[in-house]
């Protein structure tokens, strides 16, 4: 059973919207984390002299940024591939 190009385009549009929402959520999470980190440094809630605390924050931040960066790249690539598929459809 083969689906028509219009139905395929509608399904791809839904996928495109889903991945755009994922992408935007990752960006919001990144900025929220970064702003929280900056505020905690300015309000001195993070003790610079406590080496363990600084190492834990650096480790947590690196892990968080790597995960979010990887997801952003993955979602961006998926959105681009969906757009390529849509342009290849005969409408």
Secondary structure, DSSP 8 states (H G I E B T S, - for coil): ----HHHHHHHHHHHHHHHHHHHHHHHHHHHHHHHHHHHHHHTT-S-TT-HHHHHHHHHHHHHHHHHHHHHHHHHHHHHHHHHHHHHHS--
